[in-house]
Amino acid sequence: MSNKPKGAMPPMNKKGNMASLKRVMKKLFEFYPVLAPLTVVCILFSSIVSALPSLFIQNVLTIVEKWFRTGDWVSAKAEILPYIVLLICLYVASILSMTLYTQLMAVMTQGFLNKLRRQMFDGMQNLPIKYFDTHQHGDVMSYYTNDIDTLRQLVSQAFPAFIQSGAIVLCVFSIMLYFSLWLTLVLCVGIFFMVFVIKKIGGNSAKYFMAQQQAVAGTEGFIQEMMNGQKVIKVFCHEEKSLEGFDKINDHLFESSFKAHAFANTLGPIMNNIGNVMYVTLALVGGVFLLSDITNVSLSGKAFDITILVPFLNMAKQFTGNVNQLSQQINSIVMAGAGAERIFSLMDEKPETDDGYVTLVNVTENADGTLSETAAHTDKWAWRHPHTDGTLTYQPLEGDVRLVNVDFSYKPEKQILHDVSVYAEPGQKVAFVGATGAGKTTITNLINRFYDIEDGKIRYDGININKIKKADLRRSLGLVLQDTNLFTGTVMDNIRYGRLDATDDECRDAAALAGADDFITRLPDGYNTLLTNNGANLSQGQRQLIAIARAAVANPPVMILDEATSSIDTRTEAIVQRGMDKLMEGRTVFVIAHRLSTVMNSDVIMVLDHGRIIERGSHEQLLANKGTYYQLYTGAFELE
């Protein structure tokens, strides 16, 4: 077990961050081509309305000043009333606009995440097995939890707040510039300091928030790994070592989170105080203008007086408050950028390639012996093989599997299989024996096309498997692995997983064939017993029996049994073996086993050593040769 903090990953680049954010916005508008623009319009309208009162205040103050000077209250009342009515109408419209966009944002946020998760999961289904072999499962889970949550904050909070505050800042700045050029220049000095602080403190905050995002994913991956391995940890008394490993990645997460929030929490108070200093400075400068009778400071052409200074100061407060609001969104935006980059890295993973064009179809046999394709379920299958000359042939599905001079390596520097040739005729039982790492399971992975070979050929009923669509190829193969995977659902659901259109009776027959019916009927709810947590309420042997029944209900012509009885005791094995013998009748079967008793009745036994087939023959032939198999059988040396 590595003690390296799994959360300690290289920081994400800013260009990738920005590109990911653009993709998020593009997808938002792609998912909601009408609601998204409508929401933006509502936000902009509400923002602009909130910036307008300063104009009204200036006009109202002018009218009040005139009233004090002339004493003509009737005339002043007639002038003020339209402004008040217009202001009330605008605020009512703003409230309605805010109500609408908040409701639209709620719909879009949850809908956006729903659609994005669906796209992620759909894409993940098309990834090759290699991806899951090389990525920590907890880290993959983090895409759907931690990373997707950062986008929730972006879409529901940061995105509307950024538009709203940005629009207010632009509107207010334009009005202030119209009111007083020189006071606006004074304000610009404060803006310079604000931008400098945001760049320095906000930049550091962003850097550590990105590191925190990576550290959370690493921590989740480590915790899941430890949860899955609790039995191993306890049996080897590895608790202290596991705690050390967790402390390292947890400390890394703490350090990143602490620094991120320390900078983020510092930014707000500093920005507020700069805003307060700017407010006081503007008040002093404005007072100097008034006392000095400097009047030519307005682009509007109106002389500078108290009716301009008062609304200007209110706008300055509104301006700095919204700049501060913009700075507070930086952290959410950066975190969303980091999360989005991780999410899109998953979505951009190259899917499993499938250039196959030969498909598996139901057929009926005509009187003249030819085959005809049918939509009905006939239990008779054939390969539908279109040819380049425009002809179409139907090759009966028989289960003839041949590997010819196959070479393969998971990594270029380490070859696993060397010039392997295997010939399995329909109905034959072919067994592979050899030490762990000899390449037994690799051969079955190649037959399934979980991985593609580097050299040689694999033919299925005379057809190169590269020409067969992967889904159709795998549909013709039954697979029982040493590590059993059961899904949340009833026992019946898990058996039916082998063929979704199987009836209850067919599932029960498959369970009986596998020797599982007896213990299933004794469960609290029989076949309706709910299984959770990978069937944790069953014994290892019972879980394996259900997996065998699941393969049996699929009724494939080719079966791959990878240590299928390794988790079953000797007594249960005898029961299962009888069912397995029935299951294997008339099928091509590949068996991987350490127990040589399970392969003795195989038609061909192949002994592998470091990716090479060193012996092949029947049980009797191999014993007569007195080679490696003989030594294994007589106990001269062990497989492990």
N, C-alpha and C positions, 0 to 999 in steps of 0.2 A: 504493500500500500504506500503510495507516494505521500510525503509530508508537505509537498509543495502546495501552497494555497491555490486551489483551482479557480478562485475568483481573480487571481492576479493575471489578468490578460492585458495585452497591449491596448492603449487608449485608442478610441475611434477618431478618425480624422474629421476635420471640420467640413471638408468638401463632401465627404460621404454623409455626414450629418445633415447638411443642407439639402443634398440631393434626395435623401430619404424623406425629409419634411415636405419637399415639393411633391414627392410621390404620394404622400399621405393626403395632401390637399387635392391632388389630381384624382385620387380614388374617391375622396369624399364627394367631389362634384360629379364623378362618374356614376357613383351609386345614387346620388340625389341631384339630377340635372335641373330640377325645378325648385325643390325645397332649399338647396344650398344657396343659390343666388338670391332667392326671396329672403332668406335669413340675413344675408349680408346687407341687403337693402334696408331691412328693418333695423339692423344694428346701426347703420350709417345714419338713417333718419333720426333715430333716438339720440345719437351722439351729437348731431348737428343742432337739434332742438335744445339740448342741454347747454350748448355754447352760446345760444342767442340771447338769453336774458340780460347779458351785459349791455348789449345794444339798447334794449328797452330801458334799462336802468339809466343809461346816459340821457336818453330822450326824456324820461320821466323827471330826472333831476333838473334838466333844462326847463321843463314846464313849471316845476315847483319853484325854481329860482325866479322865473318870470312872474309867478303868482305873488311871491313875497315882494317883488319889486313893484308890481302894479296893483296888487290887491284884488285883481279880477278873478275871483274864485270860479264863477260860472264858466268863463272862457277856458280856464285851466281844466275844469272838470270835463268839459266837452272834448278837450284835446287828449286827456289821459285815458278816458273810457275806452276808445278804440284799441289802445295798446293793451289794456288789461284784458279785454275780450279776446284779442288775438293771442295773447300770451296763454290764457286759459285754454283756448282751442288747441294751441300747439302742445301744451302739456298733456291734455287729454289724449291727443293723437300719439304723443310719445309714450304714454302709459300703455295704450293699446298696442303700440309697436313693440314695446318691451315684453309685454305679456305674450304676444304672438311669437317673438323670436325665442323666448325662453322655452316655450312649449315645443317649437320646432327643433331646438337644439336637443331637447330630451329625446325626441323621436329619432333624430339623425344620429345622435351619439350611440345609443344602444343598437340602432339598426346598423350603423357603420361597423361597430365591433362584431355584431352578429355575422354580417356578410364577410368581414375580413377573416374571422376565425374559420368560417366555412371554407373560404378560399385557401387558407393555410392548411387546414386538415385535408381538403381535397388534393392539394398539391403533395402533401406528405404521403398520401396513399400511393402516389406514383414514384416515390423515391426508391432507389435500389436498396437491397439489404445491406450493402456496404456502408451506406450512410448511418444506419442504426448500429452497425458494428463498430463504427469509429467515433460516435458522438455519445456523450453521457446522457442517459435518459432524463435525468433530473434537469439538465440544461435545456433539453428540448421542451420539457414541461414548462419551463420558465417563459418560453415564448408565449404560451397561452394564458399565463397568469400575470407575472410581473411586467413583462414587456407590453402586453396588450393593455394593461392598466395605465401605463404612461400615455398611451394614445387616447384613453378615455379622458384623462385630465387635459390633454391638448385640445381635443375637439369640444369638450363641454365647457371648459373654463378659459384656457389660455388663448385659444383661437378667437372667441367673441370678445374677450377682454382686450386683446391686442388690437383688433379692429376698432373697438369702441374708444379706447384710450388714444390710439393713433389718430383717429378722426377728430376727437376733441382737441388734441394738441395742435393739429394743423389749423383747425377753425379758429381756436382761441388766439394762436400766434398771428394769424392773418388779421383778426380784429384788433389786436394790440398794436400791430404795425400800422394799421389804419388810424388808430387813436393817437399814437405817439411814437415817432421814429426813434427819438433819442432814448426814451425809457425802454424801448424794445432792444436797443443796442446794449443797454445796461443789463437787460435780462439775458442777452446772448452770452455775456461773460459768465453768468451763473450756469447757463446751459453747457458751456465748455467744461466747467468743473464737474458737472453732473455726468457728462459723457466720459470724462477721464476716470471718474470713480466707478462707473458702470463697467468700463473696459477692464480696469485693474481688478476690482473686487469681484464683479460679475464673471469675468473670464476665469478666475481661479475657482469660483463656485461651480461654473459649468464643467471645468476639467474634472473636479472631484465627483460631481454628480454622475458623469459618464463612468468614472471608475466604480462608483457605488453600484450602478446598473449592472456592470459586469460581475462585481463581487457577489451581488444577490443571486445571480444565475449560478455561479460557482458554489455558493453555499447550499442552494437548493439541491444541486446535483450531488454534493457530498452527503447531505442528509438522507436523500433517497437511497444512495448506495449503502449507507450504514443501516438503514431500516431493512433493506432487502437482505443484508448479511448479518442480522442480529444473532442467529443461531451459531454461525461460524465465529463471530466475535466472542460470544460467551463461552463456547466450548474450548477456545484457545486462550481464554482470559485476556482478550485484547482490548478491554474496555479503556484502560489508561492510554494506550497508544492511539485509539480512536479519538479519545478526548483531546489528546495533543494535536492531532490532525485538525480536529474541529476548531480548537482554540486558534490555530494559525489562520485559517480562512475566516473565522469569526472576527479575529482582531483586525484582519485586513479590511473586512466590511466595516467594522467600527471606525477605523482610521479614515477611510474614504467618506463615510457618512458624516462623521464628526466635522471634518474639514469642510465638506460641502455645505452643511447647515450652519457652521460657524461663519463662513463667508456670506452665506445667504441672509442670515439673521443680522449681520453687521450692515449690509447694504441698505436696508430699509431706514434705520435710524439716521445714518449719514445723509441719505437723500432728503429725509424730512428736515434735518437741520440746515442743509444747504438751501432748501426751499424757504425756511424761516429767515435765514440771513438775507436771501434775495428779496423777500417781502419787506423787511425792514429797510434794506438799501434802497429799494424802489420808492418806499414812502419818504425817505429822507431826500432823495434826489427830486422826487415830485414836489416836496415841500419847498426845496430850494428854488425850483422853477416858479412856484407860485409867489414866493416872497421876492424873487428877483424880477418879477413881471416878464419872465421869458415865455412868450406866448406862441411863438412860431415853431412849434414842435409837433404839429399834427398834420398828417397827410390829408385829413378830411377838409383842411382849410379853416376849421373852427379854432378859435383861440383856446389855448390850454388853460383850463380852470378846474375847479373842484369837481365839476360834472364829468370830467374825463378821468381825473386821478382816482376817484372812488371806484368806478367800475374797472379801471385798469388794474388796481390792486386786487380786486376780487378775481379777475381773470388770471393774474399772476399766480394766485393761490391755486386756482383750478388747473393751471398749466403745470405747475410743479407737482401737484398731486397726481396728475395723470402720467407725467414722466416717471414718477416713482412707481406707479401702477405698472407701467410698461417694463420697468426694470425687474419687478417682482415676477413677471412672466418668463424671464430669461431661463430660470431654473426648470420650469415646467417644459419649456420648449426644448431645452438641451436634453433633458431626460427623455422626452418624447422622440427626439432625434436619435438618441442612442438606442431606445427601444425599437424604433422604426427600422433602423439599420439592421438590427438583429433579426427582426421579423422578415424583412425583405431578403435577408441573406438566406433564410429558410425557403421563402417563396421562389427565390432565384436559383435554388439548387437544381442541378441538371436532372431531369426526371429519367426514370429507367427507359432506355431506348427499346423500341419494339418495331422491328421492320418486317415482322412476320405477316404473311398473307394467307397461309394455309389455316383453315378453321375446322373446328370439330362440330359435326352436325348429326342429328338423328336421321336414320335412313330406314327404308324398307327394302326387302329383297323382292325383285320382280320374278316372274315365272322363268325368264331366260337367264336368271342368275345375276343380272345387273342390279345396281343399287340406285334408288331414287331418294332424293332428299325430302324430308317431311317435317312439319312443325310439331307433330305429335310426339309424345315421349314413348319411344319404342324399345328402349334398353338396347338398341343396336346402333352403334356409332361408326362413323367413317370420317376420314380426313378429306375435306373439300379442297381440292388442289387445282387452282387455276394456273395455266401454263402461258408462257410468253407468246405461243402461237395462237392463242385465243381459245384453245380447247380446255375442257374441264373434266377432271377425273375424280372418282371417289375411291379412296384407299381404305379398306376395312381397318378399323382400329383393333389391332391384335396384341400389341404389347411387345413387339420386337425392338429391343434397345441395344444399340452397339456403339461403343466408344472405340475409336481407331486412332492409335498413336497420339494420345492427348497429352499436351503439356499445359501446365497452369501454375501461376504464382499470384498470391495476394499482393505481394510487393515485388517490384522488379529485381531487387537484389537477393531475393530468397525464393527459389523455385520449389513448389510443393509437390507437383506430379511430374514424373518423367516418363514420357513415351508409354502411357497406360492404354492398354487395349482390353476391352471387356465385351463379351458377346453373350447377350441374354435373349434366348429364343422364347417365343410365347409359351407361358406356362412353366417356365423354368424358375427355380429358386437359386439365386446367386448370393453367396455369403462373402463378406469381407472380414478378415481378422487381421490383427496387427496391433502394435503398441499405440498408445495415444500419440497423436501427431503424425501417424504414418500416412494419412491422407484418405481415410475411409469416408468420413463425413463430407470431405471436399468433393469426392466423386458424386455423391448424391446431390450436393448443391449445384453441381454442373448439369446434372440431368434435369433439375428443376429450372435451370437458367437463373438461379439466384446470382450467379457469376458466369461470365462468358470465358470460354477457353482461349488460350493464346495460340495454340497450334493443334492440328489434328481435326477430327470430325466426330460429331455425335449424331447418329441417325436413329430415328424413331419410325418404325414400320417403313424403313427405306427412305424416309424424308429427313433431310438435314434440319435439325431442330431450330436453326436460325430462321428457317422459312415458316415455322409454326408460330402463330400468335401466342404470346406468353400465357395469357389467360386460358386459352384452349389447351395448351400444353399442360399447365398445372391442374386443369380440371380433369385431365386423364390420369393424374397421379394421386395416389393416396399416401399420406405422410404421417408417421407416428414418431415423435421425437422423444429423446430421453427426458428433456425438460418439458413437462406438460404445462400447457397454458389453457386454463379454463376461464370463461368470461362470466361476468355478473349476469345471472339469469337462472332459470330452472335447469335441472338435469336434462330434461327433454330439449330445452333450447340449445344446450351445449352439444348434445348428440346431433341435433338437426343442423348444427353449424356446418356439418360435412356436406349437406345438400339441403338447401332451404325449402325446396318443394317436397321434401320427404313427409310422408304421413306419420301419424303417431304409431301406427302398427309397424311401419317400416323401421322406425327408430327403436321400437321395442325388440324387433327381430334382430337388428344390428347389435343391440346390447346383449341379447341372449347369445348371439354368435361369439361375441367377445368375452362371454362369461361374466358380464356385469349385471345382468338382470336380477340375479339372486340378491346381491347386496342393495341394489337400488330399491327393490320392492320393500326392503326392511328399513329404509330411511323414513323419517317422520311423515313426510308427504309424498313418498315414493318418487315418481318421475317429476312431480311438481315441487320437489324440495329446492329451495332457493340456494344457489351457490354464490358466495361473495369472496373477495380477496383471494382470487385464484383457487377457489375450492379449499380454503383453509380448514373447513369443517369436515373434510374427508382425509383419509389416510393417503399416503403417497401412492400405494398400490391401487386404491380405488380411483384416484384421479387418473392414473395411467389406463385403467380399464375403460373409463369414459372416453379417453382420447382414442383408444383402439376402436371403440364402438362408433365414434365420430368418423373415423376413416372407413369403417365397414359400411356405414349408411351411404357413403359417396359411391360405393360399388365401382371403383376404378379398375381398369385392366392391369395397372401396374401399381404395386405397393412398395413403399420404402419404409423399412422398419429400422430406425436408428436407435439401438439399445432400447427397444420397445418394452422389454420385460426386465430391464435392469433394476427397476424400483419395486419389483414384485417378489414376495417371498417364494420359497421353493414350492410350497403347497399350492399357493395361488397360481404360480407359474404353470403347474401341471394342468390346472383348469383352463388357464388362458391358452396354453399351447394347443389344447384340443380345439378351442374356438378358432385359434389362429390357423390351424391346419385346414379347417373348413373355409376360412376366409381366403386362404392362399390357393385353394383349388382352382385351377384353370387360369390363374393370374401369373404374370411375371412378377417376381418378388426379389427385392434387394434387401439383404439382412446385414446389419452391422451388429456384432455382439462380442462381448468379452467372454461370456459363458459359452464354451465350445459345445456344450450339450444342446444348445438351441440351434446350432448350425450343422449338426451331424447328418441330418437328412436332406441337406442341400444338394442340388444337382452339381453345382460347381462351388468350390471354396477357393477363394483367392487370398493369399497371404501377402500383405503389404509391408514394406520396410522402407522408411524414408522416401515415400512417394513412388516407389517402384514395386511392381508385382514380381515377387521372387519365386512364388509357387502357385500352381493352380491345378485343380483336379477334384475328384470326389473325396469324401472322408476316407474311404478304404484305400484309394490310390495314394493319397498323401501320407497315410500311415505306412504304406508299403515302401514309399520313397525314403522314409526315416530322415526327413529334413527338418526344417524349422517347425512345421505344423506338428510333426511327430513329437518333437521336443516339448512343444507347448502342451500337447495332449497328455503326454506322460509326466509332465511337471518338471522336465529338465530345466526349464526356465519359464519365468512368468511374462505375461503381456506387459505388465507395468514395470 
